[in-house]
Amino acid sequence: MPGMVVFGRRWGIASDDLVFPGSFELFIRVVWWIGTMILFTYHKGHFDCNGRGVLHSYLVGLLVVLALIILSLCAIVYVSAQGTITNPGPRRSMPALVYLRALLYIPELVWACLGAVWVSDDSKGCDPATVGAVIAAVIASWIILVFTVIGVIFVFDPLGDPRPQPATMEPLGVRDLQSSEGTQFLSTARSLAVKVWESRLRLLCCCLPQDESHRAAFSSIAQLFSSFFSDTDLVPSDIAAGLALLHQEQDKMEKSRDPEVIITHSPSSPIGEDLEAELEKAAHCMQFAAAAYGWPLYIYSNPCTGLCKLSGDCCRSRAAEYEIVGGDHLGCHFSSILQSTGLQYRDFIFVSFHNQIYEIPFFVALDHKREAVLVAVRGTLSLKDALTDLSAECENLPIDGVSGACYAHKGICQAATYIYKKLVNDGILNQAFSIAPEYKLVITGHSLGAGAASVLAILLRSSFPTLQCYAFSPPGGLLSKALADYSKDFVISVVLGKDLVPRLSIPNMEDLKRRILKIVSNCNKPKYRILLQGCWYELFGGDPDDFPTEMDNRREEELSQPLLGEESLMIRHSSSYQSLASDDSPAHTAANLPLFLPGRILHITEDGPSRRSCFSQVRYRADWSNEMAFRSILISPRMLADHLPDAVLRALNSLTSDRPFSLCPSSLNNSQHNTI
């Protein structure tokens, strides 16, 4: 930080990012130089074959070029290892070294062509080992050149063109943006950033149809991304270093924290409805939420037997038998649902695997065991689902009888509205309750499906006052405070461990950005050491490194302004920089509207140390929590693993059974000794 400026533009790589790639290339070049020197010394510079003069010149020139490259790489690695992330002063000579290294590609290219010409025209009669060595050198040169071009493409920053500087120099962070020139400059920069992000999204989703709905989603997501990244000058390695530091800092704070008190009853739950009863219901509903993912999760969870069990039903023509199933052309999805839930075909009212942006799969079935009409909504499993997730701006969701601001996550709100129209307008729920009028309505889902299920429950609450919703690992940025409080009477959210998604919201991401900036500014170690120690800590554990936690006033004042280019510029005021020394909740400082988890929150955590051997016993505990406990993102190797539906189902099964369980399960049916 900031990005390195060479060849007249800023790049997506910092001057301290060349330690590892430089060291890797240096190792290859040294081995290459030694091999070439051995070959030249073995023949004592005399070769008895055609074209020996060209071969002699080629090897001598190659030794010289490799020696120059090795010297330049040594200088690059040494200089890149100096300073800290926010102190690039000791690396001020890096652009000159990059220019030198780039110039050395010219003689290397020439010598690669010379070697190729010699092999094709003048290598007859030469020692096969010598010819093979030259061929290997030529191929190695071209491979390195190709990977260099690929690397340049990866670190190319479309927004890296030099920006015009104002004529008058003012104090740091002070800039008159009220002038027409400043306003025009800012508007142009923002428009360019949005266009770049739109192009990236279109390239990533090139397989999707470019219709109006997708273009609108691309534009909305591009504006979100451009506004989030526009006020910082962080390169990807800075973020990685910041995450490594944050993980160790959080682990250090967690070890020093007093044990939490376990609450056995929800403050808002009816008398007599205890935690164990809710866990039983949640474990049952999670089977349906996981089944909604279809055959991919079923095979992933049953790698040895899943494919064999489904092979008899897939690829058969069941149009007449499965007439209620839509969008499942081979029948594999529905077959896996039958296997996972244990229900019969006659128990299903409607099954849809239709998937578009803001339109997600779901099914409706009769759960005779719990006497419920159950609606299960699928979570994220496609690019279209990911676009729905990323449409994270707020959308109004007025509900009768709810006072206060009512709004929700736009993409999830529209997905829930789609399901609501299918259930109500198409008469699906009427059909279900005509078969079982005494049953109650239960809605469930995981991840994106949990968010849609929660909003769907809010929409259906007035028509079905006794409905219940079980949302597993729902997105954190889902409901306004008024709607979150309203949903506590009928929605239960289940969160496992340090799952990222229930803590994911725009204010929380702004808070994470602020914490990354603060901790990398505090750290006085070079980036390569931070990354090495971070990798070691993630793989092998140990004690967290002791990093400073406070900044002196000068650094705090400098970093209280957004960073852009090579200096701190107040392009626009960002909530991330209001107070780098403050650890207040982002809900109080974020310019974005705060969104919360739905309903009452049941938090499942592991007892004992966080690092265990693969076959050690694990014990879970469950307790009631509140939405404010998820207002900060926790960095952990399990922040993604804890979100997987099979992990949530294993944890719930372990809490509702007495069978021992190890960390290396073979299927969803394994469970472990529990602690409540």
N, C-alpha and C positions, 0 to 999 in steps of 0.2 A: 504494500500500500504506500504510494499510489502505483498504478500500472506503469510499466516502463514505456518511455517515449523514445522510439527510434524510427528512422526512415520517415520522419515528418508526421507521425501519428502515434496515438496511444494504443497499446496492445493489451490483451487480456492476460498478461503475465507480468509479474513484478521482477525487479532486479535480483531478488533473493530466491527466485524460483528455479535457478539454473544449477543448484548444487547437485541434485540427484540425477537429472538428465546429463549434466556435464560429466559427473563421475562415471556414469554408465558408459558414455561414449569414450571417455578417457581410458577406461579399462579395455574396451575393444581396440582402440587405436594402439595402445601399448603392446597388447598381444600381437596385433597385426604387424607392428614395426619390428618386434622381436622375431616373428616368423620370417619376415622379408629379409632381415639381416642374417638369419641363419642360412637361408637359401643362397644369398649372395656370397656369404663367407664360405659355404660348402664348395661352391664352384670357383672360388677365388677370383670372381669377376670375369672369368673366361668361360664362354659357352660354345660348344662345338655343334652348331646347328645353323640352319638358314636364319637369317635375320638376327644374328647374335648382337650386332651393333644396336639394333632397335631395342632388343631385350635388355642389353646392358644399360642403355640410356633410360629405359622405362623403370628398371629396378632402382637405379641411383636417384632418379627424379622422385620415385615413390617414397624412398627413404627420407628425402629432404622434405617433401610435402607432409608426410606423416609426422616428422619431427616438429615442423612448424605448427601443425594442428595440435599436437600434444602440448607444446608450450602455450598455445593460446587457450586450450582447455584448462590447463593448470591455473592460468591466470583467472579465467572465468570462474572456476570453482572456488578459488581462494577469495576473490573479491565478492562473489555472491554470498559467501558464508559470513561476511562481515556485517556489523550493524544489527539492528532489530527491525521488526516489521514497520514500525512508525518512525524509524530513524534511518533513512536511506542515504544519509550523508557519506558514510564510508564506502558506499557503492557508486559514487558519482562517476567513476571511470568506466562503469559497465557498458554504456552505449558505445564507447570507442572500442572496447573489446568485442562487442557484438559485430560492429562494422568490420573489424579485422577478421573475425571468424567467417563472416559472410564472404569476404574477398577470397579466402582460402578455398571456397567451394569451386572457384573458377579453375585453378590449376588441377584440383582433384577431378573435375569433370573432363578436362583435357586429357589427363593421364588415364582415366578410365576408357576414353575413346581410343587412345593410343594402344592400350593393352588389348582392347577388343580387335583392333586392326591387326596387331601382331598375331593374335591367336588364329584369326581367320586366314591370314595370308602367308605368314613367315614362320609358323611353328612346326613345319614339317621337319622330321629328323631330330627334334629336340627330346630331351628326357621327358617321359610322360609325367613324372612328378613335378617337373618345372612348369610344364604346360598347365597341369592341374592347379598349381599354386597361382599362376597368373590369372587363370579363369576365376578362381575363388576370389582373388583381389578385385577383379573387375566387377563380379557380382556383388561383392560386399560394398564397393563404392556406389553402385546403383541403388542398392537397398537403402543405404544411409541417406542418399539424396532423396529417394522417394519418401522415406519416413520424415525427413526434414520438411519436405513440402507439405505432407499431411499435418505435421505439427504446426506449421505456420498457419494453415487453414483453421486449425482448432483454436489457436490463440488470437486469430484475427478479430478485431472489435469493429463492427460496422459503425459504431458511434465514436470511433477514436480519432476522427479528423480534428485537427487543431481548431479550437474555438476562438473567435475574435476577442481580443482583450480590450477593455475600456481604455479610453485615452488617458484618463486621470487615475492615478494610483491612490487608493484609499486604504484606511486601516483594515486589517484582516477581518473578514466576515461582514464588512459594510459595503453595500453596493446599492446604488439608486436604480431600482427596478421600476420606478414609476414613470420613467421616460419612455417615449415611444420606441426608442432604439432597444432599450432593455426589455421591454415587453415583447417586441417582435422577436428578439433573440431567444427569449425564454419559450415563446410559443413555437418557434421553429424547432428548437431542441426537443421539446415534448412531442411534437408531431412526428419527428424523425424516430424517436425512441419507440413510439407506438407502432409505426410502420415496420420497424425492424423486428419487434416482437411478434407482430402479425405474420411476417414472412417466416419466422422461425416456427410458429405454430402450424402454418400451412405445410411447411416442409415436413414437420414431425407427423402430421396427420394427412399426408399426401394420399393415403389409401381411402380416405373418407370423401364422400361427395361434397363438392364445394357449393352447396345450396345456400339459400338465404339464412336459414337458422344457424348453420355452421359458421357462416361469415359473421353473423352477429355475435356468436359466442367467441370467435377468435378476436374480434374487436374488443369485446368486454374484458376478456382475459388479458389481452395485450395492454390495455390501459391499467389494469391492476398491477401487472408485472413491471411496467415502465415506471409507474409512480413509486413502487416499492424500492426499486434499485436506482432511482434517479438521483438520490441525494448522498450516495456513498461512492467511494472509489475502491471498493474491495474486489480483489481478484479471487478466483475459487480457492487457491491455496490459503489465502488469509482466512476465509471462512472455515476451512478444514482445521487450521491451527487454532482458531477461536473455539471451535466445537471441542477439540481435544482438551484445551485448557478448561473450558466450562465443565466438561465431564468430570475431570479430576477435582475441580473446586466443589462441584455438587456432591461428589462422593465424600469429600473431606467434611463438608457440612452435615451430611447424612450420618456419618459415623459419630459426630459429636452431639447429635440431636437426642433428646430424651425419648424413650419409648412412648408411642402414641397410645392413648386410651381407646380400647375397642368398644364401640357402642353396639349393643345387641338388638336394639329396637330403633327404628326410624322415628325421629321426633314427630313426623307428620303422619305416620302409619296408624291405622285403627288399632285399638287396644286388643291384644292377643295375637296380632299378626306379626310374628317375630321374624328374625333374620333367617332362621333355618327354613321356615316355610317359603319365604321368598326365593331362597336359593333352589329349593326343589322345583318351583315353578319356572325359574329362570333356566335351570339345566334342561328341563323338558322343552321349553320354547327354543332354546339355542339349537336343538337338533333340527328344527324346521328352518331356522335362519341359516344354518350351515347347508342344509339340503338345497336351499334356493340357488346356490352356486352351480348346481348341476354336476356333470361328470368331471370337470377339471379338479374340483376339490375332492370329489369322491376317490378318484384315482390317486391323487396326491396323498390322501389320508390312508389309503389302502394300497400301497404300491405293489404288494405281492399278489393280492387276490382281486383287486378292484377291476382290472381289465378283463379278467376271466369271467367275473360275475356279470359284467355289462355286455360282453361280446355276444351273448346269446340274444340280446334284445336290440342292440344297435344294428343299423343298416338293414332293418326289415321294414317292409311296407305295412305300417299300422294305421293308415289313414282312417280306416273304418272303425278300428278299436279305440284309438285315441283321438276322437273327434273334438274333445274339449281342449286339446293341447294346440297352441299356436306358436309358430316360429321354431319348432324343434323338428327339423326335417328328417333326421336319422333316428330320432327317438331316444338318443343316449341321455339327454338331460332328464327326461321324465323317468327313464328307467333307474337312474341314479337316485332320484327323489324317492321312488318306491322302495329302493334298497335302504336308503338312509332313515326314512321315517317309519317304515314298517306298515304303512297304510296300504289299502287296496285301491284299485282303480276307481271303484264306485264311491270312495270317500272324497274324491276331488270334484269340486264344482267348476273351477276354471284354472287353467294353467297357461301363462303367456311368457314366451321367451323373446318376444319382440323387443328390440333394443335400438333406440335412436337417442340423440341428445335430448335430455329432459324426459325421456321415456324409457323406463327400466323394467326388467322382467319381475313378475310376481306370480304367486299362485294362491288359490283359496281352497281350503280343504276342511272337512269335518273331523275334528279331533275328539273321538268318542271317549278317550281316556280321561280328558279334562272337561268334557262336555262343552266344547267351544267351537265356534266358527273361526278358523284361524287364517289370517292373511299374512303371508311371509313375503318379504320384499328382498330382492337380491342386492348385494353390495357391488362394489366396483370390480369389473372383470373385463373391461374393454376401453378403448380410447374414447368412445362416446361417453362412457360413464365418467372417465377422467375429466372430460370437458364439462360435464355436469358438476363435478366436484369443484372445478376451478372457477366456475361462475359464482364467485363468492361475495359479490356486492349484495346489499340489503334490498329486500322487496317487501312492500307493505302486505300484511296479512291480518286484516281486521276481523276480529272475532267478537260476536255479541256477548255482552256480559263481562268482558275483560277491559279493565281500565288501565290506562297507561299506553305507552307507545307499543304497537304491535307490528313487528317486522321479523323477517326470517331470511336465511340464506337463499338467494334467488334460484340457483340451479336446483337445490333440493326441494324448494317450495313448488317449483313448476313440475318436478317429477311427482311429488305427492298429489298435486292437482290433477295430473294425468291419471293416476291410479284412482283417485276419488271419482272422477267422471266415469271411468270404466265400471267401478263398483256400483255407483248409484244410477247413472243414466242407462247403463246396459242391463240393469236389474240383477246383477250377480249376487249381491247381498240378499235381495228379496228372494231369489231362488234358494239360497242356502238356508235362510230362516223359515222358508216354507217347508223344507224337509225336516229341520230341527228347530222348531220355534222356541223351545225352552233353553237352547244353548245361548251362551254369552259370546260376545265378540272379543277376540284377542288378536292383536297386531304385533308382528315381530320383524326383526331384520338386523343385519350386521353392517357396520361401517356406513356407506352411503345408504344402504337399505334401512339402517337404524334411524338415520336422519329423516328419510322419507316416511318411515313408519310413524315416527313421533309427530311430524306435521300432519300426516293422514289421521292420526288419532285425534288431534286437535280439531280438524275439520269435521270428523264424524261424532265428536263428543256430544253435541246437542241432540243428535238423532239416536245415539246409543249411550245413555248415561252410565251404564255399567261396564263399558268396554275397558280393557286393560291393554297396555302396550309395554313390551319388553324390548328395549333398544340396547344392542350389544356393540360396544366400541363406537358410539355415535360421534360425529364431528363436533369439535368444541365450539366452533363459530356457527351456531345453528339458530337459536331463538333469542329474541329480546328478553329483557329481564321480566317484563310483565307476562309474556307467554311461557317462559320457563317456570315462573311461580305458579301459573295457572295449570301447567301440566303435571305438577307434583301430586295431584290427586289420582292420577291414572297412568302415569308413565314412570317406569323404572329403568334407569340407565345402568348398565354393567360395564365397568372399566377394569381391565387387567393390567396390573403393574405400572410400568412407565410408558404405556402405549402413547405414541405420538399423536394420533388422530384426535382423541378427545381433548387434547391440549392445543389443537391447531386452529388458529383464527388469525385474522389480520392484525388485531392489537397484540396478540401473543408473538407473532412474527416480528412486529416492530420492536417489541420488548427484547426478543432474542437478538435482533440486530444491534440494539443499544448495548446489550451485555457483551456481545462479541467485540464491539468497538472498545468498550471499557477494558476488557481483560487483555486484549492484545496490546492496548496502549500501556497497560501497567507492566506487562512482561518485558524483562530486559534481556531475554535470551533470543538468539537468532532463530529464524523460522525452521531451519532444517533440524535443529535440536528439539524444538517443540514437536514437530511431526514424528521424529524418531522415538522420542519418549512417549508420545501419544500412542503410536502403534504398539510399542512394547507393553504399555499399560492395558490396552484393549485386548491383546493376545494373552498376556501372562499375568496380568494383575500387579499386585504389589501395593505399596503405599502411594497415595496421590502426592504429586510434587507440590512443594510449598511455594506458591506464587503470591506476590503482593496483592493486596485487596483494595488499596487506596491510592489515588493519584495526588500528586502535589497540585497546587492551585494553577500553576502555569499550564501543565498538560491538560488539566480539566477544562480550562478556558479555551485552549486551542481546539480541543476535540469536541467542544460544545457546538461547533458549526459543522455542516455537512462537508464531506470531502469529495472533491471532483477534480480530475486532472492531477496536477502536481502541487496544487495549493488548496487551502480550505476556502471554499466560496459559499456564500449564503445564496444559493440558487433559489431555494424556497424553504420556508420553515417546516421542520419535520418534528413530529412528536418524539422520534427516537432520540433526539438530541436535546430535549428540554432540560434534562439533568442527568448527566452521565454518572454522577456520584450517587444518585438516588436509586433505591431499589423498590420504589413504589409500584404497585400493580399497574400494568398498562391500561387497565380500565379507567384509570384516573387521568392518564396523560395522552391517550391515543386520540387522534383526530377522527379515526374511524369509529362507527357506532359499535358499541360492545355487544357481543353475542355470547350466549351461554349454552351449556349442556341442558338437555331436557329432563324434567322430572326429578325424582329422588335418585341419588347416585349411590350405587353399590360398588365399592372399590375392593378388588381382590389383589392381594400382594403375597409375595413369598416370605415365609419366615426364615430366619437364619441368614448366613452370609450370602452375598449376591453371587459369589463365584464358587462353584462346586465342580467336582469331577462328574463325568458323564453319567455314571451309574450310581451316584449318591441319591439318598432319599430326599425328597422335597416335601415341605409342608406349606400349605396355603392358609391364609386367614382372610376373612371377609368382614368389612365393617362399613357402616354408613358414612358417607362423606358429603361435602357440599360443593357447589360449583366454583367457589373461590379457591379451592385446593387445586384447581386445574387451570389457573390463570397464568401459568408459566410453563414453558417447554423444558422437559428434563432430557438431558443428553445421556444416552445409555446404549450399549450394544443390543439391548432388548426393546428399544423404542419402536422397532418395526416388527420384531418377532412376536411381541405381546399383542399385536393387532390382528394376527392371523386367526381366522375363525376356528381352526382346529385347536389352537392353543387356548382360546377362551373356553371351548367346549371341554377340553381336558381338565382345565382348572375347576370348572363348575361340577363336572362329574366327580372329581377328587374330593370336593367339599361335601358331596351328598352321598359318599360311600366310605367304607372303611378299609378298602383294599389298598395295600402299599403300592407305591408308584415311583419309578425312577425317571431321570431326565431324558432317557433315550427310549421313548415309547415307539411302538410299531404301528399303532392304529389309534383311532379316536376313542376306542372303548377302554383303553387303559386308564387307570385312575390311581390316586395316591391317598395316603393317610391325610386327614384334614384337620385344620384348626379353625374354629369359628370364634 
